[in-house]
Amino acid sequence: MASSSSSSSRPRTWTYRVFTSFHGPDVRKTFLSHLRKQFNNNGISMDNEAEMIEKIARDVSNKLNATISRDFEDMVVSLAPYGFEKLAERATELCSNLPLGLRVMGSILRGKKKDHWKSFLHRIEKSSITKIDAVIRVGFDNLHENDQTLFLLIAVFFNYAYDDHVKAMLADSNLDVRFGLKTLANKSLIQVSTKGKIVMHKLLQQVGIQAIQRQEPWKHQILIDTNDISYVLENEFGSRSLMGICLDISTIKDSIEISPKASKRMRNLQFLKIYNSRQDTNVRMHLLEDMDFPPRLKLLHWEEYPEKCLPHTLRPENLVELNLENSKLRHLWKGTQPIGNFKKLNLTASYNLEELPDLGNATNLAILDVSECQSLLEIHPSVGNLHKLEKLEMNLCRNLQVVPTLCNLASLEIFGIAGCDQLRKLPDISATITSLSIVDTMLEEFSASIRLWSRLETLMIVGSFFPNQLLTHPHLVKLTLERSGADIEIIPDCIKDLHGLRDFFIIGCPKLVSLPKLPKSLTQLLVLNCESLETLVPFPSDSHIEDIYFLDCFKLGPEARREIIQKSWWACLPGRDIPAEFNHRAIGNSLTISSKAYGFKMCVIVSPKSEMEDANDIELMCRISISGFPVKNSKISLSSRFSSRVQSEHLFLLYANKLREDDKVEQYSETLFEFSSSSQDIEIIECGVQIVVEETNSEQLLDNDDGSLSDEGFELDESRVETDDDLHRSLEYDASRLETDDGLFAPTFFSFGF
C-alpha cells in the first residue's frame, strides 16, 4: 500500500486497485522493469515496498521463463485484501494456480464479502468434479439465461469467429450479442482480441458441452449427441426451440437415413453443422430425397455433402455462411438467388464442381474459397463486382481457364491462384491486395503490376513441383503436382520495389539458380524444393530480415550459407556440420559453458530417424539455465506443412535475447543449454552456441579467434509471434487454426516464441 501526504497533519492512506498487464514483446525479458513501470504509472511509490515487489516479480518471472505455455500470457498479479489472505490462498490452491481458473474465480469473487468467499470456496471444495471444472461451471451457472445461450453457441459454433460474424449470425435473435460478449469477456469466459476475434479456452468449451449434455431433452436448444441427432433426423422429431445441430459423422455407428421432412418440426433451426473429424471415408448419411432445409437457416456447414445440387426448396435469403467442403456438388443452384446476407462461401475440394452460380446478389460476401475444385473451368463474371470481398482463394484449380478482372474489388486483401496451371496470365488485381499466391509463369507480367501493389505484405510464388498440402488444408488428400513445361530460372529484379513486403515464399522452382536483391522490409524468407539454387544477393545493411528458411535446397553455395547464418536470428538450411562461428559445441542435445553473456545464438543439427510423410509440427526448444536456475526458453517451430520436407540433416538456428535486465550476469557463470524436440521422428545429433555480448547499448556477436564475424546494431523485433493455421477437425477447436491478428487470413507457416 502506498502513502501520500496532504495539507492535513494527519497522514492519509490511499488504496489502489492495480491491474498489471503482461502482454507485449518485452515482458519476459524485462519483467521487473515492466512491473515497476506499471506500478509507477498507477501512481504507486515503491520506495518502501521494493523488496516485496521484487519478490513478486522474481516469482512470476521464474514461471514465465520456465514455461512455454500460452496460459501465462494473461496472468494478473494482485494482492489479497486485508483479512482475505487465507481465503485467497485457498482460492489459488483450488485453481491449481492456473491463470484461467484464477481469472474466472476473480470475476466471481470480485467485490464480495468474506462470508460469500467462504460459502463459494466451501461449495467448490465439496464438489464431486475436478476443482477447476467446478470453478468454471459456477462461472457459467451465474450467467443470465441469454448469456448462457450465447456462451453455448460460441462453444459449439463460433469459437475463433469474429464478433461481427457472430452479430450477423444472431441479428434477429432475442440475444443482445454486444452486451453478452462484453459480459462473457468481463467474467473471463471468453477473450476478444483488439480486432474482434472471439476465443474460448478448451476447458471452457468442455464446460459448455457438459452443460448441454446435462439439459433435459425438452429444453435442448443445441443438439450435439449423435444418438439424439440420429433420432431427430430419421423420425421427424424436432423441437421448435431447437437452434442448432452439430454432428460429427465419424461417430455414427451404423448409418442415418435422413427423412426429407426432418426439418418440419425444426422451423427455428438456424445453425446446422455436419463434419467428419476422423476423415472416415465410409458414407454413413443418406438422403432419401431432396431435404427440406429449415427456412431460418443461417449456418449451413455440411462437409461431404452427398448430392449433386442443393435442393430447390433451400431458401438462402437468411444464410450468412455456406460451407460445403469436400462435397459431391456439380453446381449450387440455377439462376440468381436472394443471397444478400452471404458473408462466407467455402466449396474447397469439391472436385466435381463444374460452375459457380451468379453471385451478383451476394453484396456482403467477404470470403470465397474454391480451392481444389479441379473441374471448375471459369470463375463467374459476377465475382468481379463483389465490392466487399476480402479473400478470394482458387489455389489448385488445375483446369481453371477464365478469371474475370478483379480491379474493382475495393476490399480484396487475400488472393490465391497458385497451382492453376492452365492460367498463364495474371488476372488484373485490385491495388488493395496484401497477400498474393501465384504460379511462377505469371512472373512474366509481374513487373507491370508491381507498382500498383504498395500494400503487398505476403507473396508466394509456386513452381512445378510442390506438395498440395502447402496450399490447402492438411487433412485433404496429399498429392505432388508436376507440371510439364518451362520453369522460371530467375526472380524479377522488381521484387526489390515491393517496399511493404514482409513475408516471401518460393516453392517448387527446380530451375531457379539465384535470388535477386530483396526489399529491406522483408522479415521472413522461405525457399522450399528449389534444388538448383546456389546464390543470393546479400541482404541490405539495414534489412529487417529475421527468419530465413531454405529446405531441400542442397546446392546452396558457401557465400549464400554464410549470409543466411549471419543475417538471421532463426533459420533452417541443409547441412551436417556446425558452422565455425558457433565455437562452443557438443555431440548430443546439451552443452555447458562459462560466460558473462548478454545473449546467445544457438545451432543444432537435426536428423530424421525415418521418412516423415505425415509429420506433425516440429518444435525445437532450448532451455537455458544459469548455475542450475532456469532463466530462458527459446524455441523454433516448423509447421506440419513443411516438416515432412526435412528428409535429411538440416541446421536449425535459434536466438535467446539478454537473460535479465535487472540481474545481469556480472561474473562468469555456468550456463547449461538443453535442446529438445516435440517430434519423435527427428534426432538432435549435435549442438553449438555463439555468445552475444553487450557493448555500449548495442548487440555485437562475439568474434571468433580469427575475428571473422561481427554484426553490430542488429535489432530484433520480438513481437512477431505467429501461429500455423491448421484446420480443426473436432469440437475441441485447436488454437492453431487461429488467423493471426497480424493480418487477416495471413498465410503464416512458422511460429517463434520465448
C-alpha positions in Angstrom: 0.0 0.0 0.0 1.4 3.4 -1.0 1.0 6.6 1.0 0.7 10.2 0.2 0.6 13.3 2.4 -1.9 16.1 2.3 -2.2 19.6 3.8 -3.7 18.0 6.9 -1.3 17.0 9.7 -3.0 13.5 9.7 -1.5 11.2 7.1 -3.9 9.8 4.5 -3.7 6.3 3.3 -4.5 5.5 -0.3 -5.7 2.2 -1.5 -5.1 1.3 -5.2 -6.8 -1.3 -7.4 -3.9 -2.4 -9.6 -4.2 -4.4 -12.8 -0.8 -5.1 -14.3 -0.7 -6.1 -18.0 1.7 -8.8 -19.1 1.1 -8.5 -22.8 3.8 -7.2 -25.1 7.1 -8.4 -26.6 9.4 -7.1 -23.8 7.7 -8.6 -20.8 9.6 -11.8 -20.5 13.0 -10.3 -20.9 12.5 -7.2 -18.8 9.8 -8.3 -16.4 10.8 -6.4 -13.3 11.2 -3.2 -15.1 7.8 -3.7 -16.7 6.3 -4.4 -13.3 7.8 -1.3 -11.8 6.7 0.8 -14.7 3.1 -0.4 -14.4 3.0 0.4 -10.7 4.6 3.8 -11.3 2.0 4.5 -14.0 -0.6 3.9 -11.4 1.0 6.4 -9.0 2.3 3.8 -6.6 5.6 4.6 -4.8 7.8 1.6 -4.4 10.3 3.1 -2.0 9.1 1.1 1.0 8.0 -1.9 -0.9 10.7 -2.6 -3.3 11.7 -5.8 -1.6 8.1 -7.1 -1.7 7.6 -6.1 -5.4 10.9 -7.7 -6.3 9.9 -11.0 -4.7 6.6 -10.9 -6.7 8.5 -10.1 -9.9 11.0 -12.9 -9.3 8.4 -15.5 -8.6 6.3 -14.7 -11.7 9.4 -14.1 -13.9 10.7 -17.5 -13.0 7.4 -19.1 -14.0 7.3 -17.1 -17.3 10.8 -18.1 -18.2 10.4 -21.7 -17.1 7.4 -22.4 -19.3 6.4 -22.2 -22.9 2.7 -22.4 -22.1 0.5 -19.6 -23.5 -1.6 -19.8 -20.3 0.8 -17.3 -18.8 0.0 -14.6 -21.4 -2.9 -13.2 -19.4 -1.5 -13.5 -15.9 -2.7 -10.9 -13.4 -0.8 -10.1 -10.2 -2.9 -8.9 -7.3 -2.6 -8.7 -3.6 -5.4 -10.1 -1.5 -7.4 -7.5 0.5 -6.6 -7.2 4.2 -8.2 -10.1 6.1 -8.7 -12.2 2.9 -5.2 -13.6 2.7 -6.0 -17.2 3.8 -9.1 -17.2 1.7 -7.0 -16.1 -1.3 -4.6 -19.0 -0.7 -7.5 -21.5 -0.7 -8.8 -20.0 -3.9 -5.4 -20.2 -5.6 -4.9 -23.8 -4.5 -8.4 -24.8 -5.8 -7.5 -23.4 -9.2 -4.1 -25.2 -9.2 -2.5 -21.8 -9.9 -4.0 -22.0 -13.4 -4.4 -18.4 -14.8 -7.7 -19.4 -16.5 -9.2 -20.6 -13.2 -7.9 -17.6 -11.3 -9.4 -15.2 -13.8 -12.8 -16.9 -13.6 -12.7 -17.1 -9.8 -11.6 -13.5 -9.6 -14.6 -12.4 -11.7 -16.9 -14.3 -9.4 -15.5 -13.1 -6.0 -14.6 -9.5 -7.0 -16.2 -7.1 -4.5 -17.9 -9.8 -2.5 -17.9 -10.0 1.3 -15.9 -12.6 3.3 -19.0 -14.8 4.0 -19.6 -15.1 0.3 -16.0 -16.1 -0.3 -16.2 -18.8 2.4 -19.5 -20.1 1.0 -18.2 -20.2 -2.5 -14.9 -21.9 -1.6 -16.7 -24.5 0.5 -19.0 -25.3 -2.4 -16.1 -25.9 -4.7 -14.2 -28.0 -2.2 -17.2 -30.3 -1.7 -17.8 -30.7 -5.5 -17.5 -34.2 -6.9 -15.9 -33.0 -10.1 -12.4 -31.6 -10.6 -12.0 -28.3 -8.8 -11.1 -26.3 -11.9 -14.2 -27.6 -13.7 -16.3 -26.7 -10.6 -14.9 -23.1 -10.7 -15.7 -22.7 -14.3 -19.1 -24.3 -14.0 -20.1 -21.9 -11.3 -19.0 -19.1 -13.6 -21.3 -20.4 -16.2 -24.2 -21.1 -13.8 -24.1 -17.5 -12.5 -24.8 -16.1 -16.0 -28.1 -14.8 -17.2 -30.1 -17.2 -19.3 -29.4 -15.3 -22.5 -25.7 -15.1 -21.8 -25.7 -18.8 -21.1 -27.2 -19.4 -24.6 -24.6 -17.1 -26.2 -21.8 -19.0 -24.3 -23.1 -22.3 -25.6 -23.3 -21.1 -29.2 -19.8 -19.8 -29.0 -18.6 -23.1 -27.5 -20.1 -25.2 -30.3 -20.3 -23.0 -33.4 -18.4 -19.7 -33.1 -15.0 -20.2 -31.3 -12.4 -18.2 -33.1 -15.0 -16.3 -35.1 -15.0 -12.5 -35.3 -17.6 -10.6 -33.3 -19.1 -9.0 -36.5 -19.7 -12.5 -37.9 -21.4 -13.6 -34.6 -23.6 -10.5 -34.6 -24.7 -11.2 -38.2 -25.5 -14.8 -37.3 -27.6 -13.7 -34.3 -29.0 -10.5 -35.7 -32.7 -11.4 -35.4 -32.5 -13.4 -32.2 -33.6 -12.1 -28.8 -29.9 -12.0 -27.7 -28.1 -8.8 -27.0 -24.9 -10.0 -28.6 -22.8 -6.9 -28.0 -23.7 -6.8 -24.3 -23.4 -10.6 -24.0 -19.9 -10.6 -25.4 -18.9 -7.9 -23.1 -20.4 -9.8 -20.1 -18.6 -13.0 -21.1 -15.3 -11.2 -21.5 -15.6 -9.4 -18.2 -16.2 -12.7 -16.5 -13.2 -14.2 -18.3 -15.3 -16.8 -20.1 -14.1 -15.6 -23.5 -11.4 -13.3 -24.7 -12.0 -10.8 -27.5 -8.9 -9.5 -29.4 -8.5 -5.9 -30.5 -9.7 -7.0 -33.9 -12.7 -8.7 -32.6 -11.7 -12.3 -32.7 -13.5 -14.4 -30.0 -11.5 -17.1 -28.3 -12.8 -19.6 -25.7 -10.4 -21.9 -23.9 -10.8 -25.6 -24.4 -11.7 -26.2 -20.7 -14.5 -23.6 -21.0 -15.7 -25.2 -24.3 -15.9 -28.5 -22.5 -17.9 -27.0 -19.7 -20.3 -25.7 -22.4 -20.6 -29.2 -23.9 -21.2 -30.7 -20.5 -23.9 -28.1 -19.8 -25.7 -29.1 -23.0 -25.5 -32.8 -22.0 -27.0 -32.1 -18.6 -30.0 -30.4 -20.0 -33.4 -32.2 -20.1 -34.3 -33.3 -23.6 -37.2 -31.0 -24.0 -35.1 -28.0 -23.0 -32.4 -28.6 -25.7 -31.6 -25.6 -27.9 -28.5 -27.3 -29.3 -28.0 -30.9 -30.1 -24.5 -32.5 -30.1 -25.2 -36.1 -29.1 -25.0 -38.5 -32.1 -27.9 -40.7 -30.9 -30.2 -37.8 -30.2 -29.4 -36.2 -33.6 -30.0 -39.5 -35.4 -33.4 -39.9 -33.8 -34.4 -36.4 -34.8 -33.3 -36.6 -38.4 -34.7 -40.1 -39.0 -38.0 -39.7 -37.2 -39.0 -36.1 -37.9 -39.0 -35.5 -34.1 -37.7 -32.0 -33.7 -38.5 -29.1 -31.4 -39.4 -25.5 -32.2 -36.9 -24.4 -29.5 -34.0 -26.1 -31.3 -31.5 -23.5 -32.6 -28.5 -25.6 -33.6 -27.3 -29.1 -34.5 -23.7 -30.1 -34.6 -22.9 -33.7 -35.7 -19.6 -35.5 -36.2 -20.5 -38.1 -38.8 -17.4 -40.2 -37.9 -19.1 -41.0 -34.6 -22.2 -42.7 -36.3 -22.0 -46.4 -35.7 -24.3 -47.6 -38.5 -25.9 -45.1 -40.8 -28.5 -42.4 -40.8 -31.2 -42.1 -43.4 -32.4 -38.5 -43.2 -36.1 -38.1 -43.7 -36.9 -35.4 -46.3 -39.3 -33.8 -43.7 -36.8 -33.9 -40.9 -36.9 -30.1 -40.6 -40.7 -29.9 -40.4 -40.7 -29.6 -36.6 -37.5 -27.6 -36.5 -38.7 -24.3 -38.0 -36.4 -22.3 -35.9 -33.2 -24.2 -36.6 -30.5 -21.7 -37.5 -27.2 -23.5 -37.3 -26.5 -26.8 -38.9 -23.0 -28.2 -38.8 -22.1 -31.7 -40.1 -18.4 -32.6 -40.1 -16.0 -35.5 -40.3 -13.3 -35.3 -37.6 -11.6 -38.6 -38.5 -11.8 -38.3 -42.2 -13.6 -41.6 -42.3 -14.4 -42.5 -46.0 -17.4 -44.7 -45.1 -20.6 -42.8 -46.0 -23.0 -43.0 -43.1 -25.5 -40.3 -44.0 -28.1 -40.9 -46.8 -30.7 -38.5 -48.1 -33.8 -40.4 -49.2 -34.7 -37.5 -51.5 -34.3 -33.7 -51.6 -34.2 -32.5 -48.0 -36.3 -29.5 -46.9 -33.9 -27.2 -45.1 -35.3 -25.0 -42.3 -36.3 -21.6 -43.6 -34.4 -19.6 -41.0 -31.0 -21.4 -41.5 -28.0 -19.0 -41.2 -25.2 -21.5 -41.0 -25.1 -24.5 -43.3 -21.8 -26.3 -42.8 -22.0 -29.8 -44.3 -18.8 -31.5 -45.2 -19.0 -34.3 -47.8 -22.5 -33.2 -48.8 -23.6 -36.2 -50.9 -25.9 -34.6 -53.6 -25.0 -33.1 -57.0 -27.0 -29.9 -56.4 -28.6 -28.1 -53.4 -32.4 -28.7 -53.3 -34.7 -26.2 -54.9 -36.5 -26.0 -51.5 -33.5 -24.3 -49.9 -34.3 -20.7 -49.1 -30.9 -19.0 -48.9 -32.0 -15.5 -48.1 -31.1 -15.9 -44.4 -27.8 -17.8 -45.0 -24.7 -16.0 -43.6 -22.2 -18.9 -44.1 -22.4 -21.8 -46.6 -19.6 -24.3 -46.1 -19.8 -27.4 -48.4 -16.2 -28.5 -48.2 -15.4 -31.9 -49.9 -18.9 -32.1 -51.4 -20.1 -34.1 -54.4 -21.7 -30.9 -55.9 -21.6 -30.2 -59.6 -23.4 -26.9 -59.2 -25.1 -25.0 -56.3 -28.2 -23.8 -58.0 -29.5 -22.4 -61.2 -30.1 -18.7 -61.9 -29.9 -15.9 -59.3 -30.8 -16.2 -55.6 -31.5 -13.7 -52.8 -28.2 -14.1 -51.0 -27.6 -10.6 -49.7 -26.7 -11.9 -46.2 -23.9 -14.2 -47.5 -20.6 -13.5 -45.8 -18.7 -16.7 -46.3 -18.8 -19.3 -49.1 -16.5 -22.3 -48.9 -16.5 -25.0 -51.6 -13.0 -26.3 -51.0 -12.1 -29.7 -52.6 -15.5 -30.1 -54.3 -13.8 -31.9 -57.1 -16.9 -32.3 -59.3 -17.9 -28.7 -59.2 -18.2 -27.5 -62.8 -19.5 -24.0 -62.3 -20.2 -21.2 -59.9 -23.6 -19.6 -59.9 -24.3 -15.9 -60.4 -23.2 -14.3 -57.2 -24.2 -10.8 -58.1 -26.7 -10.6 -55.2 -24.0 -11.6 -52.6 -23.3 -7.9 -51.9 -21.9 -8.7 -48.4 -19.7 -11.7 -49.4 -16.3 -11.3 -47.7 -14.8 -14.8 -48.2 -15.0 -17.0 -51.3 -12.9 -20.2 -51.4 -13.0 -22.6 -54.3 -9.5 -24.1 -53.9 -9.0 -27.6 -55.3 -12.2 -27.5 -57.4 -10.5 -29.3 -60.1 -13.4 -29.5 -62.5 -14.0 -25.8 -62.4 -13.3 -24.0 -65.7 -14.4 -20.5 -65.1 -15.0 -18.0 -62.3 -18.3 -16.3 -62.8 -18.0 -12.7 -64.0 -20.2 -11.5 -61.1 -17.3 -12.2 -58.7 -15.5 -9.2 -60.2 -18.1 -6.9 -58.8 -18.2 -8.1 -55.2 -17.0 -4.9 -53.6 -16.9 -6.3 -50.0 -14.9 -9.4 -50.9 -11.8 -9.6 -48.8 -10.4 -13.1 -49.5 -10.6 -15.0 -52.8 -8.9 -18.4 -52.9 -8.7 -20.6 -56.0 -5.5 -22.4 -55.5 -5.0 -25.8 -57.2 -8.0 -25.4 -59.6 -5.9 -27.2 -62.2 -8.4 -26.8 -65.1 -9.4 -23.2 -64.4 -9.1 -21.1 -67.6 -11.1 -17.9 -67.1 -10.9 -15.4 -64.3 -12.6 -12.0 -64.6 -10.9 -8.8 -63.9 -10.6 -8.1 -60.2 -9.6 -4.5 -60.4 -13.0 -3.3 -58.9 -12.7 -5.4 -55.7 -12.2 -2.4 -53.4 -11.9 -4.6 -50.3 -9.7 -7.5 -51.6 -6.7 -8.3 -49.4 -6.0 -12.0 -50.0 -5.8 -13.6 -53.4 -4.6 -17.1 -54.1 -4.2 -18.5 -57.6 -1.2 -20.9 -57.3 -1.4 -24.3 -58.8 -3.8 -23.1 -61.6 -1.6 -24.5 -64.4 -4.0 -23.6 -67.2 -3.7 -19.9 -66.4 -0.7 -18.3 -67.9 -1.8 -14.7 -67.5 -2.0 -13.0 -64.2 -5.5 -11.5 -63.8 -5.9 -7.8 -63.2 -5.9 -7.4 -59.4 -7.1 -4.7 -57.1 -4.4 -2.4 -55.7 -5.7 -3.2 -52.2 -4.1 -6.6 -52.2 -1.9 -7.5 -49.2 -1.3 -11.2 -49.7 -0.8 -13.0 -53.1 -0.1 -16.6 -54.2 0.7 -17.1 -57.9 2.1 -19.6 -60.4 5.7 -18.9 -61.3 4.9 -18.5 -65.0 2.8 -15.4 -64.2 6.0 -13.6 -63.2 6.4 -12.5 -66.8 3.7 -9.9 -66.2 4.7 -9.3 -62.6 6.8 -6.1 -63.2 4.0 -4.3 -65.0 1.7 -4.6 -61.9 4.1 -4.3 -59.1 4.0 -0.5 -58.9 0.2 -0.9 -58.1 0.7 -3.2 -55.1 2.0 -0.8 -52.5 0.2 -2.7 -49.7 1.5 -6.1 -50.6 3.0 -7.8 -47.5 3.0 -11.5 -48.3 4.0 -13.1 -51.6 4.1 -16.8 -52.5 5.5 -18.0 -55.8 4.8 -21.6 -56.7 6.6 -23.6 -59.4 6.0 -27.0 -60.9 7.0 -29.3 -58.0 5.3 -29.0 -54.7 3.0 -30.9 -52.3 -0.5 -29.6 -52.4 -0.9 -29.5 -48.6 1.2 -26.4 -48.7 -1.8 -24.6 -50.3 -4.7 -26.4 -48.8 -5.8 -27.9 -45.5 -3.6 -30.7 -44.2 -6.5 -33.2 -43.9 -7.1 -33.3 -47.7 -5.6 -35.9 -50.0 -1.9 -35.3 -50.4 -0.5 -35.1 -54.0 2.6 -33.9 -55.6 1.9 -31.9 -58.7 4.3 -32.0 -61.6 3.7 -29.5 -64.4 5.3 -30.0 -67.7 6.8 -27.1 -69.5 9.3 -24.3 -68.6 10.1 -23.3 -65.1 11.5 -20.0 -64.1 15.2 -19.6 -63.7 15.2 -16.1 -62.2 13.1 -14.0 -60.0 12.5 -10.5 -61.5 14.6 -7.7 -60.0 11.5 -5.7 -59.5 10.8 -7.7 -56.3 13.0 -5.2 -54.5 10.4 -2.5 -55.3 7.8 -4.1 -53.0 8.7 -1.8 -50.1 6.0 -3.2 -47.8 6.8 -6.9 -48.3 7.3 -8.8 -45.1 6.9 -12.5 -46.0 8.2 -14.1 -49.2 7.8 -17.8 -50.1 9.3 -19.5 -53.1 8.2 -23.1 -53.5 9.0 -25.9 -56.0 11.0 -24.0 -58.6 13.6 -26.6 -59.6 15.5 -24.5 -62.2 15.8 -21.4 -60.1 19.6 -20.7 -59.7 19.8 -17.4 -57.8 17.8 -14.9 -55.8 17.9 -11.1 -56.6 18.1 -8.2 -54.2 15.2 -8.3 -51.9 13.4 -5.3 -50.2 14.8 -4.3 -46.8 11.3 -4.5 -45.3 11.4 -8.3 -45.6 11.3 -10.1 -42.3 10.7 -13.7 -43.3 12.0 -15.7 -46.4 11.2 -19.3 -47.1 12.6 -21.2 -50.1 11.5 -24.8 -50.5 12.3 -27.5 -53.1 14.5 -25.3 -55.2 17.1 -27.9 -55.9 19.3 -25.8 -58.3 19.5 -22.7 -56.1 23.1 -21.7 -55.4 23.4 -17.9 -54.7 21.5 -14.9 -53.3 22.3 -11.2 -53.3 23.3 -10.1 -49.8 20.6 -8.6 -47.7 20.7 -4.8 -47.4 22.7 -3.5 -44.4 19.5 -2.0 -42.9 17.4 -5.1 -43.7 14.7 -6.2 -41.2 15.2 -9.9 -42.0 14.9 -12.2 -39.1 13.7 -15.6 -40.3 15.3 -17.4 -43.2 14.4 -21.0 -44.3 15.9 -23.0 -47.2 14.5 -26.5 -47.0 15.8 -29.1 -49.5 18.0 -26.5 -51.3 21.1 -28.7 -51.3 23.2 -26.7 -53.8 23.5 -23.6 -51.7 27.0 -22.1 -52.0 29.2 -21.1 -49.1 28.6 -17.4 -49.5 24.8 -17.9 -49.5 25.1 -20.1 -46.4 27.2 -17.6 -44.6 24.8 -14.8 -45.5 21.9 -16.8 -44.1 23.7 -17.7 -40.9 25.0 -14.2 -40.2 21.8 -12.2 -41.0 19.1 -14.4 -39.4 18.0 -14.9 -35.9 16.0 -18.0 -36.7 16.9 -20.2 -39.7 16.8 -23.6 -41.2 19.0 -24.9 -44.1 20.5 -28.2 -45.2 23.8 -29.2 -43.5 25.5 -31.7 -41.3 28.3 -29.5 -39.8 28.0 -26.9 -37.1 29.3 -23.5 -38.6 32.7 -22.4 -37.3 31.3 -19.3 -35.6 29.5 -21.5 -33.1 32.7 -22.2 -31.2 31.1 -23.9 -28.2 30.0 -27.3 -29.4 28.9 -30.7 -28.1 27.7 -34.0 -29.5 24.2 -34.7 -28.5 21.5 -32.3 -27.3 23.1 -30.4 -24.4 26.2 -28.4 -23.6 27.6 -26.3 -20.7 29.7 -23.1 -21.0 31.1 -20.5 -18.6 30.5 -17.0 -19.8 29.5 -13.4 -19.0 26.7 -13.4 -21.6 24.3 -10.9 -23.0 22.5 -13.4 -25.2 23.1 -16.4 -27.4 22.7 -17.7 -30.9 22.4 -21.4 -31.0 22.6 -24.1 -33.7 21.5 -27.7 -33.7 21.9 -30.4 -36.4 18.6 -32.3 -36.8 18.5 -35.7 -38.5 15.2 -37.5 -39.4 15.0 -41.0 -38.0 12.8 -42.2 -40.8 10.9 -40.7 -43.8 8.2 -38.3 -42.5 5.4 -38.4 -45.0 2.8 -37.4 -42.4 4.8 -35.4 -40.0 3.3 -33.2 -37.3 4.6 -29.8 -36.3 8.3 -29.9 -35.3 9.1 -27.7 -32.3 12.7 -27.4 -31.2 13.3 -25.7 -27.8 16.3 -24.7 -25.9 16.0 -24.4 -22.2 18.8 -22.2 -20.7 19.8 -22.4 -17.0 22.4 -20.4 -15.1 24.0 -22.1 -12.2 21.1 -24.5 -12.1 18.4 -21.8 -12.2 16.2 -21.8 -15.4 16.2 -18.3 -16.9 15.2 -18.5 -20.5 13.4 -20.6 -23.2 13.9 -20.1 -26.9 12.0 -22.2 -29.5 11.5 -22.5 -33.2 8.5 -24.3 -34.7 8.3 -25.9 -38.2 4.7 -26.4 -39.4 3.5 -29.8 -40.4 3.1 -28.4 -43.9 6.9 -28.3 -44.1 8.2 -30.7 -41.6 7.7 -33.7 -43.9 10.2 -32.0 -46.2 13.0 -32.5 -43.7 14.3 -35.7 -45.2 18.0 -35.3 -44.4 20.2 -33.4 -42.0 19.3 -29.7 -41.6 20.7 -26.9 -39.4 18.3 -25.0 -37.2 19.3 -21.7 -35.7 17.7 -20.1 -32.6 18.3 -16.9 -30.7 17.9 -16.1 -27.0 17.9 -12.4 -26.1 19.6 -11.0 -23.0 18.8 -13.0 -19.9 17.7 -10.4 -17.3 17.8 -6.7 -17.4 17.9 -6.0 -13.6 20.1 -9.0 -12.7 22.9 -9.1 -15.2 25.4 -11.9 -15.0 28.3 -9.9 -13.8 30.6 -12.9 -13.3 31.4 -15.9 -15.4 28.6 -18.3 -14.6 28.0 -21.9 -15.6 25.3 -21.8 -18.3 23.5 -25.0 -19.4 21.8 -25.4 -22.8 19.4 -28.3 -23.2 17.8 -28.8 -26.6 14.6 -30.9 -27.1 12.2 -31.7 -29.9 8.4 -32.2 -29.9 8.8 -34.9 -32.6 9.8 -38.5 -32.1 10.8 -38.7 -35.8 13.9 -36.5 -35.5 17.1 -36.6 -33.5 19.3 -33.8 -32.3 22.8 -35.1 -33.1 24.9 -32.0 -32.4 24.6 -28.5 -30.9 26.6 -25.3 -30.8 26.4 -21.9 -29.1 27.7 -18.5 -30.2 27.9 -15.8 -27.4 26.4 -12.3 -27.8 28.0 -9.6 -25.6 26.7 -6.2 -24.6 28.7 -3.2 -25.7 27.6 0.5 -25.4 23.9 -0.3 -25.6 24.2 -2.3 -28.8 24.4 -6.0 -29.6 27.6 -7.5 -31.0 28.3 -11.1 -31.8 31.4 -12.3 -30.1 34.3 -12.6 -32.6 35.9 -15.9 -33.3 39.6 -16.2 -32.7 40.2 -15.0 -36.3 37.8 -12.1 -35.9 35.8 -13.3 -38.7 32.3 -12.4 -37.6 30.8 -9.1 -36.4 27.3 -7.8 -36.6 26.6 -4.6 -34.8 23.4 -2.9 -34.0 21.1 -5.6 -35.4 17.7 -5.1 -33.8 15.3 -8.0 -33.2 11.5 -7.5 -33.4 10.2 -10.0 -30.9 6.6 -9.0 -31.4 6.3 -11.3 -34.4 4.7 -14.3 -32.8 2.6 -16.2 -35.3 0.5 -19.4 -35.4 0.1 -22.0 -38.0 -3.5 -22.2 -39.2 -4.1 -25.9 -39.5 -7.8 -26.8 -39.8 -9.6 -28.1 -36.7 -11.3 -31.4 -37.0 -13.5 -31.6 -33.9 -15.4 -29.6 -31.4 -12.1 -29.1 -29.5 -11.1 -26.3 -31.7 -7.4 -26.1 -31.6 -5.8 -22.7 -31.2 -3.6 -23.5 -34.1 -6.4 -22.7 -36.5 -6.5 -19.1 -35.4 -6.0 -16.5 -38.1 -3.5 -14.1 -36.6 -4.3 -10.5 -35.9 -1.1 -9.5 -37.6 -3.0 -9.8 -40.9 -6.4 -11.1 -41.8 -6.1 -14.6 -43.0 -2.4 -14.2 -43.4 -0.7 -17.4 -44.6 1.9 -17.9 -41.9 3.9 -21.1 -41.7 6.3 -20.7 -38.8 6.0 -19.8 -35.1 8.6 -18.4 -32.8 8.5 -17.8 -29.1 10.2 -17.3 -25.8 
